Amino acid sequence: MADGPSATTSSSAEPARSGLDADALQRDVIDNLICLQARYPAIATPHDWYMALAYSVRDRMLARWVATVQTYAAREVRVACYLSAEFLIGPQLGNNIVNLGIEANAREAMQALGQDLDTLLALEEEPGLGNGGLGRLAACYLDSLATLETPAIGYGIRYEFGIFDQEIRDGWQVEITDKWLQKGNPWEIVRPDVTFYVPFGGRIQNETDADGRLRVRWIPANQVKGVACDIPMLGFRVNTCNTLRLWKSEAVESFDLQDFNAGDYYQAVQEKVISETLSKVLYPNDEPEAGKRLRLAQQYFFVSCSLQDMLRLLDLKGEPTQRFADMFAAQLNDTHPAIAVAELMRLLIDERQMPWDEAWDITGRALAYTNHTLLPEALETWGLPLFRSLLPRPLEIIYEINRRFLDDLRQRYANDEARVARMSLIDERGDKLLRMAHLATVGCHAVNGVAALHSTLLRQTVLRDFAELWPERFHNVTNGVTPRRFMLLCNPELARLLDETVGEGWITDLKRLQGLVAHANDDAFQERWRRVKLLKKEALAGRIRSVTGIVADPGALFDVQVKRIHEYKRQHLNALFIISLYQRLRSNPQLAVAPRCFVFGGKAAPGYAMAKLIIRLINGVAEVVNNDPAVNDRLKVVFLPDFNVKNAHLVYPAADLSEQISTAGKEASGTGNMKFMMNGALTIGTLDGANVEIREEVGEDNFFLFGLTADQVERVRREGYRPADYANSNPQLRDVLALITDGHFSRGDRDVFRPLVENLLQSDPFLVLADYADYVACQERVSAAWQDSRRWTRMSILNTACSGKFSSDRAIGEYCDQIWKIRPVSIALDRL
């Protein structure tokens, strides 16, 4: 990993707090070890050394952070405010060392102190601030915003506990509390002076002010205080250091002395306990009513704090409220922050006493909405009784937004009440529900999907009526991922090869990887490429053995599917193929197939029984296959527990084959597919999400395509899908299902997988059985390609070469140009 221009070694006279050479770093580490950790080297633990180094790296970021904030305050800039319930930022130490360009100096400094940099990097806890692709996308975007020198703030929740740590016990997922903060977070700076109060419950009171105008006052039943906790987000080899501002919930009055003195010790601290619950855990189980209530409260809490903070920043600059939309572009990452439409209106109308029409104009110009799903169950809705009890004033505002909107619709579409009902913010059928995607679409000036296919289907299906009404509002911004973390940081061996071959400019201009095309057929280059891949596979095999005890052959084809466990992502289709391959090898030991190691990873939502059963099936198959001497020299199955960003650093570079096999039309985009592609993995997949564009970029000869298209999926459903017919007409599939049913992968227990098999045969909502035969045939093509080493390596090189489109830098550039209208601002350190 080459150091950048900013990392050139200078004299030891460099300041300890800001110098980038090894000597300055070494002195600062010792200072922080003593002054912040209260330890001296002889008794310091490895964690003490990690903390001291982290604080020393943060010291070098703070001057850039202050200069960035100072520049934004002094100049008229429009700031991108990215509102997201998740920011899966991953470990920060290595990433910040890379962005500062000081890896060699940090390694030298720690070696001089008797410490190994890699050992210290491994000690860092995974921040429990996100779950999956949504949160990782937000983190990639923060990286690109800073790297592109774009004024930006990320807004979210400072969760005390992450979603959960995953253990596998007897084949089943077990959720363990994610105590990621128990040893502290050196990257966080708490701002107790930046606090806001968020109301809940209570009643609404109408009043007349001194000028005779009607005013609405929300008298809440209780309030919660939000305290800002900031994390600096540094760009790559630039001085821009933006802010991720996360809100921690606290009680307005954490201790009631009167209750305490009266002997009611529990009541004295009850408000504190209740209030702090809001930022306690990422995504509480929303199956029970209490879970739904908590999740809605979380969303309103962080949105209200964030919008109040923007208004505070506007006031600090001396700008009038009327200029809010000129100074801020707030992007709503999915429907979790959609309540921002009503909350910004409330703040402008009730708190700033602005007329409705003026407030509505500002709201629409300031807010934009990214849709991430076509799945109906993922398009958030809230029951009106719950919403009313928790947020009575925002609901009144939503009613008024809806009234005005429906009046306009009736004028435009006279006598089309069916359309009006479809587009209403309230679903009046059965239990009345508030449609958050509709609220976001009506209240924002821009709506975008996250892949070309997804954006097309969005306009054609779930938001079709809105796209017909406002075609100019709808955009596509295909997702992207940062090459800094997912190539430079996690695959330094590949990064060095790329530097030598196409120059270092690829790190911030991924299109330069096209230069690899000229080397794809070169035997010497192919050999170097294979050596890099083998090295990463050996590292992953080592982790697999240490965590699971399974011995994986690095020479085998590493076939990888790591992502959230969900039926539409179809991990069970992969499992069915593995069983069929196992059966064929048992029946014909001489069968010529490529040796494979199947690697799975991902978490199932705690309340998602079918997803948990899929994990149990994978582990059941692994238990049988890995312990069968007739096949285990050619076939291994691994479920790598607790898949997160740290584990991803090992997985993506090691993969040979990337499984992207969701039902066509269901995956909005995917980002794992991009990370695999950048690291030279070939994709087997359907024409779903960004797979479509990946195949377009790399060419159909370098992509393993199978399965029904989105149009064919819908046609099959319309014609009456009968999954059992597919099983009955395919002897191989029938035998696979019979083996599962007979308890072969559940130690003889025929009941364990009965719900899964019955679901497939009776309804199969994501057409697993319909795509099975084509998937198996496609896997035969994979096996044939793997056995031609030269061909496979060429395809691998071309996948990396053609991955330039999928950089988050490109995506953020499109947001800035198409939606936010924001230009870069360079930061100079000399202003300090």
JOCOR-V928339 format. One record per run of one state. SS is the DSSP state (H for helix, E for strand, L for the rest). FROM is the first residue (numbers start at 1). LEN is the number of residues. If there is no record, write none. Layout:
((SS & FROM & LEN) (SS & FROM & LEN))
This chain:
((L & 1 & 4) (H & 5 & 3) (L & 8 & 14) (H & 22 & 14) (L & 36 & 5) (H & 41 & 3) (L & 44 & 2) (H & 46 & 29) (L & 75 & 4) (E & 79 & 5) (L & 84 & 9) (H & 93 & 8) (L & 101 & 2) (H & 103 & 10) (L & 113 & 4) (H & 117 & 7) (L & 124 & 9) (H & 133 & 15) (L & 148 & 4) (E & 152 & 6) (L & 158 & 3) (E & 161 & 1) (L & 162 & 3) (E & 165 & 5) (L & 170 & 2) (E & 172 & 5) (L & 177 & 11) (E & 188 & 13) (L & 201 & 2) (E & 203 & 6) (L & 209 & 5) (E & 214 & 6) (L & 220 & 2) (E & 222 & 13) (L & 235 & 6) (E & 241 & 11) (L & 252 & 5) (H & 257 & 5) (L & 262 & 3) (H & 265 & 15) (L & 280 & 1) (E & 281 & 1) (L & 282 & 7) (H & 289 & 28) (L & 317 & 4) (H & 321 & 7) (E & 328 & 6) (L & 334 & 1) (H & 335 & 3) (L & 338 & 2) (H & 340 & 12) (L & 352 & 4) (H & 356 & 11) (E & 367 & 4) (L & 371 & 5) (H & 376 & 3) (L & 379 & 2) (E & 381 & 3) (H & 384 & 7) (L & 391 & 1) (H & 392 & 21) (L & 413 & 4) (H & 417 & 7) (L & 424 & 2) (E & 426 & 2) (L & 428 & 5) (E & 433 & 3) (H & 436 & 8) (L & 444 & 2) (E & 446 & 4) (L & 450 & 2) (H & 452 & 9) (L & 461 & 3) (H & 464 & 6) (L & 470 & 1) (H & 471 & 3) (E & 474 & 3) (L & 477 & 4) (E & 481 & 1) (L & 482 & 1) (H & 483 & 7) (L & 490 & 2) (H & 492 & 11) (L & 503 & 1) (H & 504 & 4) (L & 508 & 2) (H & 510 & 10) (L & 520 & 3) (H & 523 & 26) (L & 549 & 8) (E & 557 & 6) (L & 563 & 4) (H & 567 & 3) (L & 570 & 1) (H & 571 & 17) (L & 588 & 8) (E & 596 & 6) (L & 602 & 7) (H & 609 & 18) (L & 627 & 8) (E & 635 & 5) (L & 640 & 5) (H & 645 & 10) (L & 655 & 2) (E & 657 & 4) (L & 661 & 11) (H & 672 & 7) (L & 679 & 3) (E & 682 & 4) (L & 686 & 5) (H & 691 & 8) (L & 699 & 1) (H & 700 & 3) (L & 703 & 1) (E & 704 & 2) (L & 706 & 4) (H & 710 & 9) (L & 719 & 4) (H & 723 & 6) (L & 729 & 2) (H & 731 & 11) (L & 742 & 12) (H & 754 & 9) (L & 763 & 5) (H & 768 & 19) (L & 787 & 2) (H & 789 & 13) (L & 802 & 2) (H & 804 & 3) (E & 807 & 1) (H & 808 & 13) (L & 821 & 8) (H & 829 & 3) (L & 832 & 1))
